[in-house]
Every structure is written in C-alpha cells, then in structure tokens.
C-alpha cells in the first residue's frame, strides 16, 4: 500500500502523519503576551534536536484564517519561550490550554496553572510542569503561509524537586510519568517500559558467522 503525498490534500497528509508518527512528546509552550501576561499552548509537533548546542524544534501553525496564533506572534516579537513538558499530573490542565482562547487572553488562570519567573529569559515557566526548558529563539523558518518552524536554544532547565539527582543528573523514572500524543483526542502513558542494550559490532558479526 502506497500513499502519494504529492497528490494528497493537507488534511489527509495530516491524518496519516499524526496517526503513524507516534507517540510524540508534548510541549506546553509559555510565551509573554504584549500586555505582560503569560500565554500557554500545547504542541505535539515538537522535539529536541541536539545537545551541542542544546536545541529544540517547534512546529508552529497559523489560525484557519492564516492569522498568527499567539505563540507564533510572541516568539517573533520577544524571541523567547519556555517548553513546559507534560506528565499525567498536568495532562487535563494542558488540554484546557488548547481551547480557543481569544487573542491575548491568558490560559494560565482558567487552566489552574501558576507561573514563576525564569532565570535567563523574560517569560514565566509553569510551576506545576515536571520539567521546563527556558529557550531563546535561534531562528524561525517559514515553510508555508500557515506553517513556521521555530528553533530555540535551551538556556536553562527547571525540574520538579526530587525528579533529577543534582550530583549524577540521573532522572527518577519512577517519579516521572510523561505522556505522549497519539492522534485526535488520544494520548499514551509511559508505564510499560523496557530496556535494550546496543550490541557490540564484534558480537553482531560473530552471530552472522556462527552455524
């Protein structure tokens, strides 16, 4: 079965992409509105890109009428944003932030979130989030009238107390319960985990030659 993306409508490409490329991490992005309040919006077209420099990538979408959403507008104006990661504790509050709030109206209060000042940027982070990444815009690339790609450099990381060992930097996976986006209204928990070790090249080749 083959689906020719050069001939499909965008809504059909979206359906195939979001249902097959799963699970996707969720970025609850906080930005500063022009009146100084904090905007919060969830994105699942998001991921980390590298550690040197430490970069995240964020897919930004325009409104149906092609006007800019608050997050896109704010990142363009201020050059700063916070990626607040989402776990089971704040999942329902995150969904509230995805409602169609009017332009410039903060989602923080209605969603039941609280914020605190960041260390390196002038955008608040969400206190209830397990991890928050302070980011400065590196660039924003426009690929279509309705689609931008924001690249941000991580300049600081906030973590819930007890989540990360400050000496070893190891994360307590029993305490961290992130969720992922599947498609439509579907999400996934991360309770069922397993480990695999990458085998040594010599062992792989040895198995190939053994009878």
N, C-alpha and C positions, 0 to 999 in steps of 0.2 A: 504494500500500500504506500503510495507516494502522494504528498500534498505539495503542490507547486505554489510557493509563497509569492511568486511573481504574478500570479493570477488570482490570488485570494483577496477578499476585502479585508481592511484592517481589523474589523470586529471578529472575523473568522481566524485571522492570524493570532489575535489576542487570546481567543478561546483555546487554540492549540498550544500556544506558548505557556499560558498560565496553568493549564491542566497537566502539562508534561514536565515542565521545569520546576520541580517541587522536591522538598519544601524550600521556601525562600525565607531568609531572615527578614524581620520586620524592623524598620527604622521609624520610631515615633519622633519626628523631627520638630524641634522647637526653634523658632526664629523670633526676631523682635519686630513687632509692628511699628508703623510710623509714629503712633501715639505712645510708644514705650511699653505696651502690653505684650504678652507672650502668646504667640500662635503655636499650635501643636497639630501636626497632621501625620497620619501613618502612611508609610510607603513600603511596598514589598518588592519594588524594582530597585534593589539596594544590595550592596555587598562591600567587603573590604577588598582593596586592590593590591596593596603592598605594605611592607613594614619599613622600608628604607628608600624613599621617605614613607612615613605612615599615611596611607591614602585610603579614603572611602569613595565610592561612586554611588550616585543617587540619580535615579530616573525621574525627571520632573514632567508633569503633564499639565497642559493648559485646560481651561474650562471648555465645555461644549461650544461656547460662542467664540473660542480662541483667545479670550482674555486670560491674563496671567492669574494663576492661583496665588494665594498669599505667600506660600513658602517660596515659590519661584521669585516673586517680586521682592520679598525681603532679602533673600540671598543675593540678588543682583544689587540691591541698594546698600546693604550692610557688609556683605562679604563674609558673614559669619553664621554658623548654625550649630546646633547640638543634635547628635544622633543618640536618642534615648532608646536602648534596647528593651524588648518586651518579653516579660515572663508571664506565668499563669496568674500571678498576683494582680497584675495591672491589665490583663487582657481585655476585660469588659470595659474598663475606662478608656483604653486605646480605641476601641470600636466607636465609642461616643465621639471621639475626636474626628472620626471620619464622616460625621454628619455634615450636612450642607450649611455650615455657619456662614452668615453674611460676611462680606469683605471687611477685614479689620477687627472683627469680633473675636475675642479670645475664647478658646475651647477649655482652657485650664480649669476655671471655676465650675462650669457645668459638668465636666468630666470627673470632678472630685480630686484633681491633682493639686499639688503645691509645688512651688518652684524656689530655687535658691540661686544666688549669683554664681556665675562661673569664675574661674581663676584667671584665665587668659583672654577671654572674649566678653563682649558686652551683650551676651544672650544668656538667659537663665536656663538651667537644666531642671529636669523633673526629678524631684526628691525621691518619689516612690519607685523610679526605674531601678532595676538591678545594676545596670551599667549605663553611663552616659559619656559620650565622646565629644569633647569640645573640638570644633572644626573651624578652620579658616578656608575660605574659598581659594582654590588654586586657579580654576577656570570653569566657565560654563560654556558648553558647546551646544549650539542649536542645530539639530538634525532635521527638524520639520517645524512648521508653524506651531504645532501643538506639543512638540517634544524637545526637551533640553536634557543634557547630561551634565550634572554638577560633579566636579571632582574637588574634594576637600582634604586638607591636611589635618590630621589629628594632632592637637597640641596639648591635650590633657585628657585623663580618664578618671571619672568618678565611679566608685564601686560601693555597693551596699556593704555596711560593716559586716565582717566575718566571711565575705564571699571570696576574697583573694588574700592569700598569705603574703604579707608585705616583704618577707625575707626571701621566700622561694619563688614568688609570683605565681604559684600554683593556684588554680581555681577549685573551689569545693563544689564538685559536680552534684553532690547530694543536696546542696543548698540552692544551686542554680537550676531553675526549671524554665528555660526559654521555650517559646512556642514558635512555630513556623506557619507561613501562609501556604495553603494549598491552592484552591481556586474558588471563585464565587464567595460564598459565606463559610467556607470550610478551612479549618486550621488543624494543626497537629501538635500534640505534646511530644516531649522528648524523653519519656521514661524508659522506653525499651532501647537500651544502648548495648553495643558490643564492641570488642576491640579486635584489631588485626595488626600484625606486625609485618612490615615490608621485608621480604626475604632477601638474603644476600645474593648477589648476582651468581656467585660460585655455586650456591645451593640450587638455584633455579636451573643452571646449566647441567649440574650433576644429575638432577632428576630427568632431564631430557635424554641423557646418555645411558641411564640405567635400564636394563631389560625389564 
